[in-house]
Amino acid sequence: MISKLPNGQQISTGQIPLEDLDVTSLKSLVQTRGLDETTQVLYQSIRESAAHGPAIRAIDRMCDPVDHIDGNLKVIIVPGLLYREYPGSGADGRMLIEAARQLGWDYEVISTASTGRLVDNAEVLLRYLENNSDRPLVLASISKGGSEIAAAMQLDPLGQHFASVVGWADVCGILHGSPAIDFISRQRLRTLGFRALFALRRWTFASVLDLRYDGMLAAGFEAPTHINIVHAVGFPAEEDFTLTKLRSLHHQIGPLGPNDGVILLHDALRAPGIVYPVRGADHYMRPRFRVQPLCRGLLRYAAGHEPSEEMK
């Protein structure tokens, strides 16, 4: 099958160079090839790209079980939305906690507000980093936790609070906002229902609106150059979704490009760092038994640990 990119370039069903897959070309491919095939094209292009491929292969080698890795570093986990109320969603960072335990590293889940505003939780993180700068730190985030790290970097553009941070392992981070939130917020009755639910349970609904695609995160962020950053992002096909609502959102925002039901996959490429695409996983990284070993590799890469010679 032959298709054309908006610039007139003809492409076949094989690999497309990653530099040719911008927002416009991805939208065009969705129209001509469908959402699932476009997702696969982007997945393959990232894995085979010179910018991301070598790091992806290194992370693959670091996923295997290892003995205790000596080091004075500590993993700081920034959890996602409603992590206290719904820990079963994985928003509490349990996969990253287990990976840190397997590596023999200290860890701590930072105590951000479960439905806290983006700026407020970012300031909590900055205060924590300011008061815990006596050892190397690896940040690890889940979903909205990635938003809060991005917001913290916006608030500290010189990176003074991040001097002790050596790496950041981000899982499904909402780094530039979510078009799914914009879609929901345009539905008046649906929004009223969510507002009523949040009010009843004394949650802050504004914490959800902070994640709009045209909100604070749209400006992007700069990261200190000394930090090793990797973003693990799910690349699902329609059949991979286990939650009906997430599958519905995947379809609704599909015309904008490949997505995991919450974020546009191409947005991860606009952020500093390496993108590790996870085929068949949705925004909640289901099925988790396949993703759990990956978390070891993500943390080791973020910490700057190279795979041993026998693993190469």
C-alpha positions as CSV (number, residue, x, y, z in Angstrom):
1,M,0.0,0.0,0.0
2,I,1.3,3.5,-0.9
3,S,0.3,6.6,0.9
4,K,1.4,10.2,0.7
5,L,2.6,12.5,3.5
6,P,1.3,16.1,3.4
7,N,4.6,17.2,1.8
8,G,3.9,14.9,-1.2
9,Q,6.4,12.2,-0.2
10,Q,5.2,8.7,-1.1
11,I,5.5,6.1,1.7
12,S,4.8,2.4,1.7
13,T,3.7,0.1,4.6
14,G,7.4,-0.2,5.7
15,Q,9.2,2.0,8.2
16,I,8.9,5.7,7.9
17,P,11.8,7.9,9.2
18,L,10.9,9.3,12.5
19,E,11.7,12.9,11.4
20,D,8.9,12.6,8.8
21,L,6.3,11.8,11.4
22,D,5.1,15.1,12.7
23,V,1.7,16.0,13.9
24,T,0.4,16.8,10.4
25,S,1.7,13.6,8.8
26,L,0.4,11.4,11.6
27,K,-3.1,12.9,11.3
28,S,-2.9,12.2,7.5
29,L,-1.8,8.6,8.1
30,V,-4.7,8.1,10.5
31,Q,-7.1,9.1,7.8
32,T,-5.5,6.9,5.1
33,R,-4.4,3.9,7.1
34,G,-6.4,3.9,10.3
35,L,-5.5,4.5,13.9
36,D,-4.1,1.0,14.7
37,E,-1.7,0.9,11.7
38,T,-0.5,4.5,12.3
39,T,0.2,3.6,15.9
40,Q,2.3,0.6,14.7
41,V,4.2,2.8,12.2
42,L,5.1,5.3,14.9
43,Y,6.1,2.5,17.3
44,Q,8.5,1.0,14.7
45,S,9.9,4.3,13.7
46,I,10.8,5.2,17.3
47,R,12.4,1.9,18.0
48,E,14.5,2.0,14.8
49,S,15.5,5.7,15.1
50,A,19.0,6.8,15.7
51,A,17.8,9.2,18.4
52,H,15.9,6.6,20.5
53,G,16.8,3.1,19.3
54,P,20.2,2.7,21.0
55,A,18.8,3.7,24.4
56,I,15.8,1.4,23.9
57,R,18.0,-1.5,23.2
58,A,20.2,-0.7,26.3
59,I,17.1,-0.5,28.5
60,D,15.9,-3.9,27.1
61,R,19.2,-5.4,28.3
62,M,18.7,-3.8,31.8
63,C,15.3,-5.3,32.4
64,D,16.6,-8.7,33.5
65,P,16.7,-9.5,37.2
66,V,19.9,-8.5,38.8
67,D,21.5,-8.8,42.2
68,H,21.6,-5.8,44.5
69,I,23.2,-2.9,42.8
70,D,25.3,-0.8,45.1
71,G,24.7,2.8,45.2
72,N,23.7,5.6,47.6
73,L,20.9,6.9,45.4
74,K,17.2,7.1,46.3
75,V,14.2,6.7,44.1
76,I,11.6,9.5,44.6
77,I,8.2,8.4,43.2
78,V,5.7,11.1,42.2
79,P,2.3,9.5,42.1
80,G,-0.7,10.1,39.8
81,L,-4.2,11.5,40.2
82,L,-6.3,9.8,42.9
83,Y,-3.4,7.6,44.0
84,R,-4.7,7.4,47.5
85,E,-8.3,6.7,46.6
86,Y,-7.6,4.2,43.8
87,P,-4.2,2.6,44.4
88,G,-5.3,-0.4,42.3
89,S,-5.1,1.8,39.2
90,G,-1.3,1.8,39.6
91,A,-1.2,5.6,40.2
92,D,0.5,4.9,43.5
93,G,3.6,3.8,41.6
94,R,3.6,0.2,42.8
95,M,5.4,-1.1,39.7
96,L,8.2,1.4,40.3
97,I,8.3,0.6,44.0
98,E,8.7,-3.1,43.3
99,A,11.4,-2.4,40.8
100,A,13.3,-0.2,43.3
101,R,13.0,-3.1,45.9
102,Q,14.3,-5.6,43.4
103,L,17.3,-3.4,42.7
104,G,17.9,-2.9,46.4
105,W,17.5,0.9,46.2
106,D,15.9,3.2,48.8
107,Y,12.6,4.7,47.7
108,E,10.0,7.1,48.9
109,V,6.6,8.1,47.5
110,I,6.4,11.9,47.8
111,S,3.3,13.1,49.7
112,T,1.6,15.2,47.1
113,A,-2.1,16.0,47.3
114,S,-4.1,13.2,45.6
115,T,-6.2,15.7,43.7
116,G,-3.9,18.7,44.2
117,R,-3.5,21.5,41.7
118,L,-0.6,21.3,39.3
119,V,1.3,24.2,40.7
120,D,0.7,23.3,44.3
121,N,2.0,19.8,43.9
122,A,5.0,21.0,41.8
123,E,5.9,23.3,44.7
124,V,5.7,20.4,47.1
125,L,8.2,18.5,44.9
126,L,10.5,21.5,44.7
127,R,10.5,21.9,48.5
128,Y,11.3,18.2,48.9
129,L,14.2,18.4,46.5
130,E,15.5,21.5,48.3
131,N,15.5,19.7,51.7
132,N,16.9,16.3,50.4
133,S,19.9,17.2,48.3
134,D,22.5,15.1,50.3
135,R,22.4,12.1,48.0
136,P,21.8,11.3,44.3
137,L,18.1,11.1,43.5
138,V,16.1,9.4,40.7
139,L,12.7,10.8,40.0
140,A,10.0,8.2,38.9
141,S,6.6,9.4,37.9
142,I,3.2,8.0,36.9
143,S,0.7,9.9,34.7
144,K,-0.1,13.2,36.4
145,G,3.1,12.8,38.4
146,G,4.9,13.4,35.2
147,S,2.8,16.6,34.8
148,E,3.9,17.8,38.2
149,I,7.6,17.2,37.5
150,A,7.2,19.1,34.2
151,A,5.5,21.9,36.0
152,A,8.3,22.0,38.7
153,M,10.8,22.4,35.9
154,Q,8.7,25.3,34.5
155,L,8.8,26.9,37.9
156,D,12.6,26.3,38.3
157,P,13.9,27.1,34.8
158,L,17.5,27.2,36.0
159,G,17.2,23.8,37.6
160,Q,18.6,24.8,41.0
161,H,16.4,22.4,42.9
162,F,17.3,19.5,40.5
163,A,21.1,19.6,41.2
164,S,21.0,16.2,43.0
165,V,18.6,14.6,40.5
166,V,20.6,12.2,38.2
167,G,17.6,10.7,36.4
168,W,13.9,10.7,35.7
169,A,11.9,7.6,34.7
170,D,8.5,8.7,33.5
171,V,5.6,6.3,32.9
172,C,2.7,7.6,30.8
173,G,3.4,11.1,31.9
174,I,0.9,13.8,30.8
175,L,3.7,16.1,29.7
176,H,1.9,18.5,27.4
177,G,-1.7,18.1,28.6
178,S,-4.4,15.7,27.5
179,P,-6.9,16.3,24.6
180,A,-9.1,13.7,26.3
181,I,-9.6,16.3,29.1
182,D,-10.5,18.9,26.5
183,F,-13.0,16.5,24.9
184,I,-14.7,15.8,28.2
185,S,-14.8,19.4,29.4
186,R,-16.7,20.4,26.2
187,Q,-19.5,18.0,27.2
188,R,-21.6,20.1,29.6
189,L,-23.6,17.3,31.2
190,R,-20.6,15.0,31.6
191,T,-18.6,17.8,33.1
192,L,-21.4,18.6,35.6
193,G,-21.5,15.0,36.6
194,F,-17.8,14.9,37.3
195,R,-18.0,18.2,39.2
196,A,-20.8,16.8,41.4
197,L,-18.8,13.6,42.0
198,F,-15.7,15.6,43.0
199,A,-17.6,18.0,45.2
200,L,-19.4,15.1,46.9
201,R,-16.1,13.4,47.7
202,R,-14.3,16.7,48.5
203,W,-11.8,16.3,45.6
204,T,-10.5,19.2,43.6
205,F,-11.9,19.1,40.1
206,A,-9.6,21.9,39.0
207,S,-6.8,19.4,39.3
208,V,-8.3,17.6,36.3
209,L,-8.8,20.9,34.3
210,D,-5.1,21.7,34.9
211,L,-4.4,18.9,32.5
212,R,-6.2,20.4,29.5
213,Y,-4.3,20.4,26.3
214,D,-4.4,24.2,26.1
215,G,-3.4,24.7,29.8
216,M,-0.2,25.3,31.7
217,L,1.6,22.2,30.2
218,A,1.1,23.4,26.6
219,A,4.1,25.7,27.0
220,G,6.5,22.7,27.4
221,F,9.5,22.6,29.7
222,E,13.2,22.5,29.7
223,A,15.1,19.9,31.8
224,P,18.6,20.3,33.2
225,T,21.0,18.6,30.8
226,H,22.7,16.4,33.4
227,I,19.5,14.4,34.0
228,N,19.0,11.1,32.2
229,I,15.3,11.1,31.1
230,V,13.2,8.2,29.7
231,H,9.5,8.3,29.0
232,A,7.7,5.0,28.8
233,V,4.6,5.4,26.8
234,G,1.9,2.8,25.9
235,F,1.2,2.1,22.2
236,P,-2.1,0.3,22.2
237,A,-4.3,-1.0,19.4
238,E,-8.0,-0.9,19.9
239,E,-8.2,-4.5,21.0
240,D,-5.6,-3.9,23.7
241,F,-7.9,-1.8,25.9
242,T,-9.4,-3.5,28.9
243,L,-11.5,-0.4,30.0
244,T,-14.5,0.6,27.8
245,K,-14.2,4.3,28.7
246,L,-10.6,4.4,27.8
247,R,-11.2,2.7,24.5
248,S,-13.9,5.2,23.8
249,L,-11.6,8.1,24.5
250,H,-8.9,6.5,22.3
251,H,-11.4,6.5,19.4
252,Q,-12.7,10.1,20.2
253,I,-9.3,11.7,20.1
254,G,-8.0,9.4,17.4
255,P,-8.3,11.9,14.6
256,L,-5.5,13.9,16.3
257,G,-3.1,11.0,16.1
258,P,-2.0,7.8,17.9
259,N,-2.9,7.9,21.6
260,D,-3.2,5.8,24.7
261,G,-6.7,7.0,25.6
262,V,-5.3,10.0,27.5
263,I,-2.3,11.5,25.7
264,L,-1.1,11.8,22.2
265,L,1.9,9.5,21.7
266,H,3.8,12.0,19.6
267,D,3.8,14.5,22.5
268,A,6.4,12.4,24.3
269,L,8.8,13.1,21.5
270,R,8.5,16.8,22.1
271,A,9.8,16.5,25.7
272,P,13.4,16.2,26.6
273,G,14.7,12.6,26.9
274,I,14.3,9.2,25.4
275,V,11.0,7.7,24.5
276,Y,10.5,4.0,25.2
277,P,7.3,2.8,23.4
278,V,5.5,-0.1,25.0
279,R,3.5,-2.0,22.4
280,G,0.0,-3.2,23.5
281,A,-0.1,-1.2,26.7
282,D,-2.7,1.5,27.4
283,H,-2.4,4.6,29.6
284,Y,-2.6,2.5,32.8
285,M,0.1,0.2,31.4
286,R,-2.1,-2.9,31.3
287,P,-1.3,-5.7,31.2
288,R,1.1,-4.9,34.0
289,F,2.9,-8.3,34.2
290,R,4.6,-7.4,30.9
291,V,5.5,-3.9,32.0
292,Q,6.8,-4.7,35.5
293,P,10.2,-6.1,34.3
294,L,10.6,-2.9,32.2
295,C,10.5,-0.7,35.3
296,R,13.9,-2.2,36.4
297,G,15.4,-1.2,33.1
298,L,13.8,2.3,33.2
299,L,15.2,3.0,36.7
300,R,18.7,1.6,35.9
301,Y,18.8,3.8,32.7
302,A,17.7,6.9,34.6
303,A,20.3,6.2,37.3
304,G,23.0,5.9,34.6
305,H,23.8,2.2,35.2
306,E,25.1,0.6,32.1
307,P,24.3,-3.1,31.4
308,S,27.1,-5.5,32.3
309,E,29.3,-7.0,29.6
310,E,27.6,-10.4,29.8
311,M,24.2,-8.8,29.0
312,K,25.4,-7.0,25.9
